[in-house]
Amino acid sequence: MEDLSRAAAIHYEALNTPAPTGEQQSRLNIFGISLRFRFDRTGAIESLDQSIEAYSKALGQSSLQQPQRVFIMNNLAGRLANCYKRFGSIGDLERSIALSNQALKLLPLDSLHLRPILKNLGSRLSSLFEEKGSEEALNRAVECASEALKLTPPNHPDGVACLSYFAALLVRQYKRTGSIEDLDHAIEVAKEALEATHLSHADRTSQLKELKFLLSHRSRRNMSIADITQYVEVNDELIKLIPTDHPDRASWLTDLGIALYTRFGQTKLVKDIDRAIQILDNVIHLTPSDDPIRTFRLGELSAFLAGRYSAILVTTKDTPDRAQLRFADKETSVLESLCGSLNLKPIRLQVQTRQEVLSQLPASAIFHLAGHGYSDATELSRSSLLLEDWQKNPLTMAHLHDLRLNQKGLFLAYLSACSTGANRAKDLGDEGINLISA
């Protein structure tokens, strides 16, 4: 500290010594730098003010040439930005931005100083956007960050920070515009930043939070399994990184449970709904009984439970090449109306094909069919339920047996269809082998 003060004193004394114009400008610049170092160490406002004064005097010299003019402009812009951060003066911020823009115009395109000036300018423009809500400032900040990133060499120590900052700006831009193109761009850069960041890096948590925000918005728009799956993965890692007493832990666990339930709605993977219920159950146990959010979480858990215990209702009133079942729709409607009282989610299939039924059965608690069945006298495994596509794709006993539905903790199948309990094989007449037993 004493050395810094002594250096500043020596530079001040040199300023008062007669010197040619060019040398005087150089002395002013060096004096400003020494004062900047003292301010950085001590936070003394006097040093900051003197530094700004020195740079301003040097910049005011009409004979100042390149590249010295650019260096002084950049140094003065930095000190004005310090003033803004300390006192919140928008005038200082705007003057800093103007100086940086002037410096950029004076630099050649291959200058090594271009990247740091662009990076700092982008940061100051972002601050101006926060202060004034200027869309022009935000767009220009994104441009500067993008250009700085392009000028950053591979494996540069500052590379990850540049990527992360660029991603953060794109998040702001998306929040401002709501544009799907901005959202896609932000996700692309956020993923790139995360991949470039070491697992133990201090910034990884904030990067995960931003990517989580972006993926949640896009997955709600397109319901893409890929986005929902990555959202689940990001949540999983984020929860592992934060301490158990983190104030947002319960909220993020709830988000994870909802994401798993959403994915279950598309994939019917029982492990997703089971994990979603387990997570919400644990969160509720940790939520105080007088916390208003407990009611919301109880409602989510109730929905999850109802989703797991669903009733698949299939009605084949007009089966190809079979007699019409006039009351099948009415039978199914009555059952559908009863599901609510049993805390069951009724799923009435509109597409009644083998593939659709087989995809729904593993995640259901009840299966009800009002339709036709067929018992094969020569090969019992070919006995089948007659759906819309039964002539080309019969849903056979073998298909049902392969699902291992009898190994589920809770499952009831009610086949309101002819021949489903029949066994026409002469050699196996006393065996309970039929569609119901599958």
N, C-alpha and C positions, 0 to 999 in steps of 0.2 A: 504493500500500500504506500509506504514511504517512497519507494522507487517511482511509482506512478505520479505521485505529487511532485517529486523532484523533476521528472521528465517534463511535466506540464509547465513547471516554472521555468525550465531552461528554454523550452520552445517559446514561451511568452516573452522572455528576455530577448530571444533572437528576433522576434517580430519587431522589436523596437530598435533594432540595429539596421541602419540603411543598407538596402540591397537592390539589385536590379529587379524590374517588375516580375519577370518570370520566376526568379528565385523567391520573391516575396509570396507569390501565389502558392508555391510549393511549401513554404514555411507555414502558411495559413492552413493548408490541408493537413500537414503533419501535426500541427497544434490541435486541430479539430479531432484527429484520430486519437491523440493521447488523452484528450478530454473525454472522448467516447469510452475508452478503456476504463478511465476512472469512474465514469458514470455506471458502466456495466458492473464494476466491482462494488461501488458504494451506494449507487442509487441516488447520488446527490444531484438535485435538480439544477443547482448552480452550474455544475459541470456540463449538463445537457444543454442549458441555455448558452453557455460560452461556446460549446461545440457548434451549435447552430449558427451563432454569430460569426464564428471563424469561417465556416463553410460558405456562408452567404457572402462575406466579404471577398473570399477567393473567387466565387462564381461571378461576382460583379465586375471583375477585371475584364475589360473589353479585349485584351490581347490573349486571353486564355485559349489555348489550342487543344486539339485532340492529341492523345486520348485523355489528357488531364481533366478536361471539362467533364467528360462522362464520369470519371471516377468521383469527382467532387459532387456532381449531381446525385449520383447514387448514394454517396455518404450522407449528403444533406437529406435526401428522401428517407433514409433509414432513421435519422435522428428525429425528423418530423413525425415519423410513424411511432417512435418511442414516446413522443409528446402526446400523441393521440391515445396511446394505450394507458398512459399515466393520468391524463386529464379528461379524455373523452372529447377533445376538440375536433369536430368534423372538418373545420377549416384546415387544421394541420394535416388531417388525413387526405383531404382533396389536393392540397399543395404537394404532398408526398407522391400521390398518384400522378399528378401533372409532371413532376420532375422525372419520375421513372419513365413515363411515356416519351419525354424529350430525349432521355438518355438512349432509349431503344432506337429512336430514329437516327441517332448519330453513330450507332455501332454497326460495323460490317456484319454480314450474315454469318460469317465463320468465326466470329469473336467468341473466345472462351467465357467472356463475361455475360453473354446473352442469356444463358440458362439461369444463373442465379437472379438476374434482374427480372426475368419473366416470372420466376417462382415467387419472388417477393411482391411483384406487382399484382399477381393473381390473388395473393393473400390479402393485400390492402383493398383490392376491388371487392373481394368477398365481404370484408368488414363494412365497406360502403353500402353494399346490398343489405346487410343486416341493419344498418342505421337508417337507410332511406327506402328500402324495398325496391331499389332500382333494378328492373329486369335487365337493362342495358349493362349495368355494372356486373351482374351475375354472369351474363353471357360472355362478357369480355374476360372475366375471371376464369371461366371454363376454357376459353381459347388460350389464355396465357399458360394455364396449368398443362393443357394438352401439348402446347409447343415446348414447354420446359421438359415434359416427359420424353418427347421425341429426341431432344438434345441430350438426354441422360444416357451415358454409355452403359452397355450391359455390365452387370455385377458391380455397378457403382454403389458406394456405401449409402448414398442418398436415394437410391432407386426405389426401395420399398416405401420410404416416406413420401416420395413424389407420387407413386401409384395410389397410396392410401389417401393423400390429400385430394388428388384428382377424383377418386371415387366419392369422397365426401362432398365435393362440389357438385358432382352429377346427382347425388341424392337431393341436394338443395334444389337443383334445377328441376328434377322430377316433381318434388313437392310443390314447386311453383307452377309448373305447366300441366302436370297430370298426364303427360304424353306417354303413350306406350313405347314410342321410339326412344324417348329419354330414359324410360324405365329399363328397357332392354340394354341400352348402352351402359347405364349405371351398374346393372347386374354383371355384365361382361367384365367391366373394369374392377368391380368389387371382388369378383372371383379371382381375377388375375392377381390382385393385391394380396388376397388371402393365401393363394398358392405360393407366393413369393416370400411369405412371412413365416419365420420359424415358429414351431409350436409353443415355444416358451417366451416368445417376444411379447413385450409389454403392451403393444398395440393390437394384439390379436383379438382380445375381448371386444374392443371398440369396433374392429373390422367385422367380427361375427354379428354384432348388434346391427350394424348397417346392412349387411347382407340379409339378415333375418327380416328386417323391415321391408326390404325390396322384394324378397321372395314371397313374403306374405301378401303383398299387394298384387304381384303378378299371378300368384296361384289363385287368388280370389277372382281374378279376371278370367283366367283361362282354364282353371281347375285341372291343370296339367299334372299328371302323376309324377313326372320328372321333377317339377318345381316343388310339389308337396313333399316328395321324398328328400330332396336337398334341404328343404326347410326343416324337416325332422332331424336330419343329420347336423345342421347348423345349431339347432336348439340343444341337441344332445351334447355337442362339444362345449357350447356356451355354459351349460349347467355344470359340466365337469370342471370348468375353469374358475367358476366363482365360489367363494366360501359358503358354507352351509348357512351362515347367518346373514347372507346378502339380502338387502331389503326387497330386491326384485325376484328372488329365487322362486317364491310361490307363484308369482304372476307368470314367470317364464315356464314353469312346470305346467301350469294350466294351459298355456299356449301350445306346449308340446302335446298334451293330452288331446286338445281339440284338433291338432294337425293329424294325429294318429287316427282319431275317429273319422276325420274327413277322408283320409286315405282308405280306411276300412269301407267307407261308403262306396268306393269305386272298385277296390280289389277284393273285398270280402275276406281278407286275411284275418282269421280269428285272433292271431297273436297281436295284431294292432288294436283291436277293440279290447282285448284282455289287458294289454298294457295301459291303454288309455284309462280304463276303469281303475286300475291299480294306482296310477299316478294321481287321478282326481281324488280317490279315496284317501291317499296319504296327505294331499294338500289340504283337504277338508279337516283332517285330524289336527293339522298344524294351525288352522285358522281359528282365532278366538270366536266364541259363540256370539259375542256382541258386535262383531265386525260385519258391516253391511255387505261386504263382498262374499261372505259365506253363503248368502241366499243365492247369489248368481252361481257359485260353484256347485251348490247342491242341485240347482236346476240343470247344470251341465252334466253332472253325474247321473241324474235321473234320465236324461236324454240318451246318455251312453248305454245305460242298462237296458232301456227300451230298445235301443238299436241292436244290442246283442241278442236280446230275446225277441226276434222277429218271427212273424208267421207268414210263410210263403203260400199264397192262395192261387191255385191254378184251376181255371174253368175251361173245359173243352166242349162247349155246347155243340159246336158244328165240326165234329171230327171228320176228316175226309173218309168217304166210303163207310161211314157208320151212321146209325140212326141219330137224329137230333135229340138232345137232352133238354127238354123245354124248361125244366125247373133248376137246371144247374146254376145259372146266374143268380137266381133268388137264394139258393142255398149258400153260395159264396158270399153274397151281400149280407146275409144274416150273421155269418161268422165274422165278417169284417167289422160289423157294428159292435161285436162283443169284445174285440181285441183290446180296446181302450180300457175297459174295466179289468182286464187281466194284465195290464201294463205290458202289452205286446204291441209291436209295431207291425201293422199289416202291410204286406207287400203283394199287391195284386199284379201278377205278371201280365203285361200287355203283349209281349212276344213269348209265345208258349212253344218253344222248341227245346230239343234235347240239350243243346249247348247252354241255353239260358237257365234252364232248371238246374242242371248240374253245377253251374257257377254260383247259384244262389243257395243251394242246400247246405253246404258246409257251415255257413254263418247263421243258419236259422235254428230256431227252437222247435218250430212246428211246421209241418208240411201237410197241406190239405189239397187233395185232387178231387174235383168233381168232373168225371169224364168216363172214358172207356179203358179197359184193360184187355190183355190177351195172354192166355196161358198156352205155352207150347208143349204138346204132348210128347214130342220126341227129344227135345233138349230144353230142360227147365231154365237154363241160364239165358235162353232166348225169349222167355216170357217178358212182356213189355207193357209199359204205359203208353197209350196211344195219344200222342201230342200232334201238333199241327204238321210236323214233318216226319211222322212215324213210318211212312212208307219208304223213305230214303234213310232216315236216321232214327231208328227206334230206340227208345230209352229202355234198355233191357235190365233184367235182374242182375246181370254181370256188372253193368255200369253202376248200379246202386250199391252192390256189394263192395265194389272197389273204393267207394267213399268212406267205408267203415263208420257209418252213421251210428251203429250200435255201440261204438266205443266213446261217443260223446257223453258228457256228464248229464245233459238234459236234451232229449229229442223225442218228439212224438210225430208219427206220420199217420194220417187218416186218409185211406184211399177209398173214396166213395165212388168205386168203379167196379164193374163186373169183372169176374175172373181173376181179381188180384189176390184172392185167398184160395184159389183153386189149385189143385195139383192133378194134372191129367196123365202123368206118367204111370203106367200100369205097374211097373216094378217098384215104384216108390210111393204107392198110394197111402201107406200108413206113416209117411214122413212129413213133417211140417216144413216142406220146402216150397216156397211160393214167393210172390212179389212182396208180400207183407214181411216175411222173415228176412228179406234182403236188407 
